[in-house]
Amino acid sequence: VGNPHGLRASDLPGFDFLVESILLAVSFLPIKTVPWLALGNCLFIWAALTFLPHTADLGSLLATQAYSVIETPIALQVIIAFVTYLWVRSANQAIARADRAEVVANLQQTIAQQKQQLDEDIQQILQTHVQAASGNFQARAPLTQDNALWQIAVSLNNLLARLQRLGDSERALQQEKYELQKTRNALDQSKREVARLSEAVYATRN
């Protein structure tokens, strides 16, 4: 642009160096900027060769091979932009797939751990049921609030606590009945003893 004699035929390879801007854009800018930058380079090449002043040798070259002279650097821009665009997009997709695979692996690991914890909680509740069915109402499901089956364990423990209190009340009632029966038997024995003594006294007086 600053050459007072205009563009020369030897300046044509300089247009090829515009691909460096595409390579820099691929490395440091979002991928969507690459097509626009390539389009800008192509428009600049066309405008420079069409409207800027040029020397006689370049003028004669444009007069006889204008399409080839303009098409070669533009084609290079398009090819480089297309190839780098596909390469970066493939790399981004591979990274995204790797990220998704890592997320899926983490989710699978989390689900496996939750399933193992759930199986352990179920086994503890089943063991508590077995002990309760055997008459041990003092058994409790040892689950805390961080367990998925915690509410079920709380309900089961409350039921077992009520059954335990009911059993204690029943045993206390049976003990009271036993004591009452002992007292009744002692009273009957005392009555018989008093009757026997009365008969003996009456017989002695007669």
DAFEN-V67119 format. One record per residue. N is the residue number from 1. RES is the residue in one small letter. SS is DSSP state (H for helix, E for strand, L for the rest). PHI is phi in whole degrees, 0 to 359 (999 if undefined). Layout:
{{N;RES;SS;PHI} {N;RES;SS;PHI}}
//
This chain:
{{1;v;L;999} {2;g;L;271} {3;n;L;285} {4;p;L;295} {5;h;L;272} {6;g;L;88} {7;l;E;288} {8;r;L;247} {9;a;H;297} {10;s;H;287} {11;d;H;276} {12;l;H;300} {13;p;H;298} {14;g;H;296} {15;f;H;295} {16;d;H;294} {17;f;H;290} {18;l;H;295} {19;v;H;295} {20;e;H;298} {21;s;H;296} {22;i;H;293} {23;l;H;296} {24;l;H;293} {25;a;H;296} {26;v;H;298} {27;s;H;280} {28;f;H;237} {29;l;L;246} {30;p;L;302} {31;i;L;296} {32;k;H;291} {33;t;H;280} {34;v;H;297} {35;p;H;300} {36;w;H;292} {37;l;H;293} {38;a;H;297} {39;l;H;297} {40;g;H;298} {41;n;H;297} {42;c;H;295} {43;l;H;295} {44;f;H;295} {45;i;H;299} {46;w;H;297} {47;a;H;294} {48;a;H;295} {49;l;H;285} {50;t;H;267} {51;f;H;249} {52;l;L;285} {53;p;L;294} {54;h;E;216} {55;t;L;286} {56;a;H;295} {57;d;H;296} {58;l;H;289} {59;g;H;296} {60;s;H;294} {61;l;H;294} {62;l;H;291} {63;a;H;291} {64;t;H;260} {65;q;H;226} {66;a;H;299} {67;y;H;297} {68;s;H;291} {69;v;H;294} {70;i;H;280} {71;e;H;290} {72;t;H;297} {73;p;H;292} {74;i;H;292} {75;a;H;299} {76;l;H;298} {77;q;H;298} {78;v;H;294} {79;i;H;295} {80;i;H;298} {81;a;H;296} {82;f;H;295} {83;v;H;295} {84;t;H;293} {85;y;H;298} {86;l;H;296} {87;w;H;295} {88;v;H;293} {89;r;H;296} {90;s;H;297} {91;a;H;296} {92;n;H;296} {93;q;H;296} {94;a;H;296} {95;i;H;295} {96;a;H;296} {97;r;H;296} {98;a;H;296} {99;d;H;296} {100;r;H;296} {101;a;H;297} {102;e;H;294} {103;v;H;296} {104;v;H;296} {105;a;H;297} {106;n;H;296} {107;l;H;295} {108;q;H;298} {109;q;H;295} {110;t;H;296} {111;i;H;296} {112;a;H;297} {113;q;H;295} {114;q;H;296} {115;k;H;296} {116;q;H;298} {117;q;H;296} {118;l;H;294} {119;d;H;298} {120;e;H;296} {121;d;H;296} {122;i;H;297} {123;q;H;297} {124;q;H;295} {125;i;H;294} {126;l;H;296} {127;q;H;298} {128;t;H;296} {129;h;H;299} {130;v;H;297} {131;q;H;296} {132;a;H;293} {133;a;H;295} {134;s;L;277} {135;g;L;100} {136;n;L;269} {137;f;L;278} {138;q;L;275} {139;a;L;293} {140;r;L;223} {141;a;L;279} {142;p;L;276} {143;l;L;249} {144;t;L;257} {145;q;L;293} {146;d;L;278} {147;n;L;268} {148;a;L;293} {149;l;L;262} {150;w;H;297} {151;q;H;295} {152;i;H;296} {153;a;H;296} {154;v;H;297} {155;s;H;297} {156;l;H;296} {157;n;H;295} {158;n;H;296} {159;l;H;297} {160;l;H;294} {161;a;H;296} {162;r;H;293} {163;l;H;296} {164;q;H;295} {165;r;H;296} {166;l;H;296} {167;g;H;294} {168;d;H;297} {169;s;H;296} {170;e;H;295} {171;r;H;294} {172;a;H;296} {173;l;H;294} {174;q;H;296} {175;q;H;295} {176;e;H;295} {177;k;H;298} {178;y;H;295} {179;e;H;296} {180;l;H;297} {181;q;H;294} {182;k;H;298} {183;t;H;296} {184;r;H;297} {185;n;H;296} {186;a;H;293} {187;l;H;295} {188;d;H;297} {189;q;H;295} {190;s;H;293} {191;k;H;299} {192;r;H;296} {193;e;H;292} {194;v;H;296} {195;a;H;297} {196;r;H;294} {197;l;H;296} {198;s;H;296} {199;e;H;296} {200;a;H;292} {201;v;H;295} {202;y;H;297} {203;a;H;292} {204;t;H;292} {205;r;H;290} {206;n;L;275}}
//
